[in-house]
Amino acid sequence: MPELPEVETTVRGLARYLDGERLTRVELRRADLRRPFPADLVQALTGATVTGLGRRAKYGLIHTDRGRTMVFHLGMSGRWRIEPDELGAHDHLVLETGSGHRLALCDPRRFGSVDLVDQALLDQWPTFAALGPEPIGDALDTVHLLAALGGRSAAIKTMLLDQRIIAGLGNIYVCEALFRAGIDPRKAAGKVSGPALARLVPAIKGVIAEAIEAGGSTLRDYAQPDGELGYFSKRFDVYDREGQPCTRCAAPIKRITQGGRSTWFCAKCQK
Ligand code: ZN
C-alpha cells in the first residue's frame, strides 16, 4: 500500500510531466474505482492547464486553471504509469498533454479514488477538513501532540495512526518513529511524557523525510519511458523484522497486534 512518502514521490514525478501542461485528452476507461469517477471529470479537465501539483495526507492534488483540482488516492495498489507503450486492462484513467506526454492511472484492485474539488474549498472538503496536521512541516509540534494525546488511554501506536491526530502517517512510519524515539508502542498515549513527545516529533519528521529522499533516488530510475511511479523499498529498523536483531541493542524485534494492525518494536529500547 502506498504510504505518504510514495504519494509525495509520485506527485513530484507527475509534476515533471504535468506542471504547466495543457490536458489535451482525458479518457476514462471504466466508470469507477472504489466509487464512480466524477460525472463531469472529462469535461472539467479536457483543455485545462495544470497550474501545480500538491499532496495532502495520502492524496495527490492536480490543480488546474479552471479552479478545479483533481484529487487522487492510490488505494491499495494504484500507481501512475508514465508514457506507457500500450494501455493495459488496469489503466483506468489516461491523461495526455500538449507536449505529447501520456500518463495512466493504473489500479488493479480499484481501492483508489478520483474526485474533483474547487481549489478554493479544498481545506473545507469533508475528507480534508477532518485531517490533523501534516507530519512534515511546522504544523506538527510537541504542543499539538500534548493537546491531542493528553488524557487519552488508547495505546500511543493506535493514536498515531488516527488521521485526525496526524494526517497520512501509516503503519510503517509509526512503528519506525516510535522505535527512533524510544517509546513503547503499548503505552497509553496520555502517559507518554513531554520529553518523549519532544523526541517523537523529530523522529516522525525524520523517518518521513528520509523515505521521501529514498523515493527521490528511486524516481531517477523511473525517468525512462514506460516507468512507473508509486512504490519503492527502504530498509527499516523494526518494520517487518520480527525475530531479527535490533539495530541498536541486538535484542530480537517483537511483533504484536494492536487495533488489527501489526506493530514491530524492541522491548529493550522502547520504554
Ligand atoms: Zn533494541
Residues whose N, C-alpha, C, O or C-beta is under 5 A from the ligand:
A	BS01	ZN	C246 R248 C249 A250 A251 C266 K268 C269
